[in-house]
Amino acid sequence: MPSTLSERDLKVIWHPYTRQKDMPPALPLVRGEGALLFDENGKAYIDATSSWWVNIHGHAHPYIAESIYRQALQLEHVIFAGYTHEPAVRLAERLLPLLPGSPGRIFYSDNGSTAVEVSLKMAIQYWWNRGVRRRRLLAFRHSYHGDTFGAMSVSERGVFTVAFQDYLFEVAFIDTPTAVNLDALQDQIRAHGPETAAFIYEPLLQGAGGMRMYEAAHLDVLLETCRSEGILCIADEVMTGFGRTGKLFASEYTEHKPDIVCLSKGITGGTMALGVTACSDAVYQAFVDDDKLKTLFHGHSFTANPITCAAALASLDLLEDPACADRRQRIHRQHLAFAERLRAIPLATNVRVLGTVLAFDVATGAGYLDNVGPLIARYSIERGIMLRPQGSNVYVLPPYCITEEQLEAIYGCIEGALGELKTR
Ligand SMILES: *Cc1c(COP(=O)(O)O)cnc(C)c1O
């Protein structure tokens, strides 16, 4: 009989994004507090990646926990077609004025992938409802928009999607903008402008594609081009939202605003799964019609779950506290200083910082399946630091509540790991 939690897990669980052959035992965690997680023996780990980019205020935050508890005692769930409740309405009322481009409506779903699916269906049906034939979708190379089929289709085709290639719909991919290719990209957009339904992009920061950063001013030019061609712009702010890039939303860095915004990850402070797709009134109006076929026939059983909405409202309270912005500023300054230290290390290349995100590539030449990632992850976990490099791309993306000392411990660990790699 298996006895430890890791052994029991090995018998019954299939973990996400985890190779099953020779799967190493998963680390059991029993408790969290601030930026720390604790295992069964009380050993502490610093969560350097915000538990897959979702946690912003720290683990087991009592304020969010209490909101969840109170809501669970009052109304835990109700069908959201034809019925409504305070947490869903209140959350929409609070989100709409905060969001870039002052959208008019909020559509709820369950996670980042569904928020993206909904955005694509909104955009496609927007044109269909208006009787306009625009079928082409445009996305960036190296993008990641989720794991459902629509989201996979608009994502970079690579190791994540190769088995499903034949089932993904056609999407036109363009490079992310640079000073050099900007004119060419505009030409590419204009060449098929009248056939293009929508352009989906991760503003400024492509997360799962390897924490790639690009300039807001360049994105702005592409958004302007899309606008002049009548192409709907969909900002996938699933990872960049809620303060991650410095501003509340990365789309605040650009003058031209999206028609549709996708949110998830940080929205509940990393406590519960929630997806939001916000759209402009112009998009929404295309669905207001006598013709029943112009309805958006989409919805999930747990749409606008009241407990989840209560968690999001509590997280917003914490996010709007000026102290939270100060913490993000402090992380940013520490990141900038560490970036200078990294630039002195030859193995660390392409060192970059955006808001609370620091990333660099280990100079090995290989991609996502490269083994330096697992080596650095193993080195750091032994030292109580939870890092999860993407191949040779190493990044630090901490909860905003992380202390100066905890962040310094992460940096020290990375320097130590790079020192080990050098002598390998
Ligand atoms: C994580 C992510 C998604 C998918 O969100 P899930 O909640 O994992 O389905 C979509 N878009 C971006 C930009 C993401 O980082």
The ligand as an SDF file (V2000), in Angstrom:
LIG
                    3D

 15 15  0  0  0  0  0  0  0  0999 V2000
   -2.6640   30.9310  -19.1750 C   0  0  0  0  0  0  0  0  0  0  0  0
   -3.1340   31.6830  -20.3630 C   0  0  0  0  0  0  0  0  0  0  0  0
   -4.3090   31.3200  -21.0340 C   0  0  0  0  0  0  0  0  0  0  0  0
   -5.1090   30.1080  -20.6540 C   0  0  0  0  0  0  0  0  0  0  0  0
   -5.6550   30.2260  -19.3810 O   0  0  0  0  0  0  0  0  0  0  0  0
   -6.1070   28.8940  -18.6000 P   0  0  0  0  0  0  0  0  0  0  0  0
   -6.8010   29.4270  -17.3910 O   0  0  0  0  0  0  0  0  0  0  0  0
   -4.8600   28.1600  -18.2790 O   0  0  0  0  0  0  0  0  0  0  0  0
   -7.0130   28.1410  -19.4850 O   0  0  0  0  0  0  0  0  0  0  0  0
   -4.7300   32.0980  -22.0900 C   0  0  0  0  0  0  0  0  0  0  0  0
   -4.0230   33.1670  -22.4750 N   0  0  0  0  0  0  0  0  0  0  0  0
   -2.8930   33.5450  -21.8690 C   0  0  0  0  0  0  0  0  0  0  0  0
   -2.1710   34.7650  -22.3280 C   0  0  0  0  0  0  0  0  0  0  0  0
   -2.4020   32.8120  -20.7950 C   0  0  0  0  0  0  0  0  0  0  0  0
   -1.2460   33.1440  -20.2070 O   0  0  0  0  0  0  0  0  0  0  0  0
  1  2  1  0
  2  3  1  0
  2 14  2  0
  3  4  1  0
  3 10  2  0
  4  5  1  0
  5  6  1  0
  6  7  2  0
  6  8  1  0
  6  9  1  0
 10 11  1  0
 11 12  2  0
 12 13  1  0
 12 14  1  0
 14 15  1  0
M  END
$$$$
